[in-house]
Structures are given as C-alpha cells and as structure tokens.
Amino acid sequence: MLSLHLDEPMDHSENEKISKADETRVRIFGAISATNHMNCGEIVSMRGVTPATVSHHLKFLSEAGLIACRREGQFVYSVAVPETNATYARALSKSARGKMAGRRH
C-alpha cells in the first residue's frame, strides 16, 4: 500500500501508479466514492463486470490507497479514502501547473 500523508507530497511513482487507471477502474472507484460503502456484489450488479474483474480492480485501488476494505460478516465493504484522494488531487494540480508554466517559456 502506498504511504501517503496529508503533509507529504506524493512522489512520482505513487502518482504514476494511481494514474494507471482504465475506464472500468475509474467507474468502480466513482461508484464507491459516491456511497458510504459498497461490497463486490453491489459493484458487479451496477457495472456489468465479472466478480473476478471487480476483485482485480478493488485490489489495485486498495494497494494505491484510494479505497479501504473492511469485513462485516460475510461481506467485504470498500470505502473511499478521502485523505489519499486529496493528496492525489493536489499532486495532479501541481503537475498540471508545472506543465502549463513550462509551455509559457
């Protein structure tokens, strides 16, 4: 799992790992972020993808620190991690500002 703290900048490798998202992963993350929590079955029924595909994407999102998973009885629920998302957004913003400044020269 990536170790991100609000006071620390995100390094290039962490930023790159999170940025490697395909459309399905982005849709799954969006669905989780829009709710308090979701289990795999709920994601499968909403997104029309197989449980194996959902599991693969959930593992990636968890390792990237974008979601956290917790077990409740027989279900494992995924929740978005706001701190990681805020850090990632700041890193993207900083990267975009740097690229725009480079274009002006």
Buried (B, 14 or more C-beta within 10 A) or exposed (E): EBEBEEEEEBEEEBBEBBEEBEEBBEBBBEBBBEEEBBBBEBBBEBBEBEEEBBBBBBEBBBEBBBBBBEEEEEEBBBBBBEEBBEBBEEBBEEBEEEEEEEEEE
